[in-house]
Amino acid sequence: MSVERFDFTEFPVLTTERLTLRMPVMADAADLLVFRGDPEVQLYNGAVIHTIAEAEEQIADTQAEYGRREGITWAVTRTGQPATLGHFAFHRWSHFHRRAELGYDLARASWGQGLATEALRAIISFGFAQMNLNRMYANTIVDNVASVRVLERLGFTHEGTQRGFSWEDDGRFHDSALFGLLRDEYRG
């Protein structure tokens, strides 16, 4: 059995043409509140947060997940600028099965600029090369057309639909689409 190459001794800072992906820190709480407190951004993602304390709690949770070696959350910034535009992550990392769940959350002001695709490409490459993953997967609400498009653009395959999966702010249950990407399918 292969062992992952990444050992958690140093947080993996990733860079792309326009972005730096780094460890979330408490100083990011106000920026996190901007996108996690935006009902439109959170429409298909999770509960809206309302306070800096809630944002700090979420940052502490991501740091604890990293400390337990269960996942990695990156704060996404434009290179050379401190403001956090989003959080992108691997959660539920199964070291034995070599799989992890991909998650992402981007501020509305950064939508439509290709930043999610750019950040996810860096994370996907890291996952296959450094974490030695064989599989990564993502769930997205079927109605979240932009998220579905990003996953398809990155080579993920729609593997199925979970009906009535989540109760959303519009007062309805929504179906969730499961997407997966295997190491031997990845084209970089």
N, C-alpha and C positions, 0 to 999 in steps of 0.2 A: 504494500500500500504506500502511496506517495504521501509525503508530509508537506504541509504548506510551507512556503518559503518565507512568509511574513510571520514574524514572531512577537509583535506588539512591543518590542523594546523602544522603538521610536515611532512617533505618529507619522504616517505616510503623507507628506505634503505632495500634492500633484499639481502640475502646471500644464496649461494648454496655451494656445496662441493668445487668448484674451483673458484667461481665468487662472486664479490660484484657488486650490481646494485645500483647506487647512483644518486644524482642530477647532471646533467651536469653543469659545471662551465666554465667561460671564459678561464681558464687555459687549458681546453681540446681542444682549437681551433686547435692547430697543429695536434693533433691526429685525430680530426674529418676530417681535410683536407686530411689525408692519405686515409681514406675510402670513403669519399664523393667526393674526387678529383680523384679517381681511375675509369677510364672508364669501366673496367671489372666489378667492384663492382656495378657501377651505370647503367650497361647495361639495366636492366629491372626495375630500381628504380626511377630515376629522373635525373634532369640535373646535370652534373658534376660541381663542384665548383672549383675555381682556386686560391682563395686568403684566407689568414687568416681572412680578413674583412668579407668575405662571410661566413666563418665558424662561426665567432662570431655572425653574424646576425642570423644564424640558431639556435645557442645556445640561443640567446635572444628570438627568436620566441618560443622555447620550454619552456623557463621560463615564458613567457607571457601566453602561453596556460595553464600552471599550475596555474598561478595567476588568470586566468579567470575561473578556475575549470572546464575546458573542456577536459583536458587530462593530462597524466603523461608520461614523457620521462625519461628513465633511461640511464645513461652512464654505460656501462658494462666494468668492469675491472677484471683482475685476482686478487684474494684476495691478499692484501699486495703489489700490484704493482699499481702505479698511472696511467699508460698508458690506455687510453680509446680504447677498441677494437671494440666498436660499440654502436649504439643507438637502444633501444627497447622501444616500447611505446604503450599506449592506446590513440587513438585520437577519436574525435567526440563522446565523452562520452555523451550519452543521459541519464540523471539521471531518468527522468520520465519512459522511456521505458526500462531502465536497460540494455543498450547495449553499446558496444564500439568497435572501429576498432583497430585491432592489427597491428602494423608495426614493422619492424626490418631491421637493416642494420649492417653488420658485415665486418670488415676488411678482405681482402683476405688472409692474413697470418694466420688468425684464422679459415679458412674454413676447413671442414673435421675432426674436432676434437670433435664434439658433443657439442660445446659451445652454438650454437644457440638453440638447443633443451633444453639444461640445463637452459639457461636464460629464455626461453619462458615458461618452466614448472613453474618456480618461479612466473613469471608475471601472468600466467593463474590462478594459485592457489590464488594469491593475488586478482585478479579480481573477482573471485567467492566468496572468503571468506571475503574480506575487502571492496570491492566496491559494493558487493551484486549484481553483474551483473547476468542477466539471459542468455545473449547471447553475444558472441564475434565473430567477423568476420574478415577475411583478404582477400584482393585481391592480386593475384600474376599473373604475365604474364604466360600464359600456357607453354611457352617454357622454363621457369625457373624451370627446373626439380628438382633441389636441394631444392628450396623453397616449391614446391608442396610436395615433399617427407617429409620435416620437418612437414608441416601441417598435412599430413596424419598420420605420426608417433604419433602426439600429439592428434589424435582422431577427427580432424576436418573432416567434410563432404563436399564433392564437391557439391555445391548447384546450380551451373549453370555457363555458360560461356557468357561473354559479348564480342561479336564479334567486331573486329576492334577498340578495346578500347583505345589503346595508340600508339602514334607515337614514335618510338624508334630510337636510334642512328644509327641503320643499314639502316635507310631510308625506313622503312616499318611500317605499322600498325600491331599491335599484339593483339591477343585475351587475355582477362583477365579471370581468373578462380576465382569465388567467393567461399570461404570456410567459414563454420560456425560451431560453437560449442555451445551447450546449457548446462546449469548448470546440468540438469539431465542426460546428456550424459558423463559428465566429470568423468574420472576414476582416476585422480590424478596420 
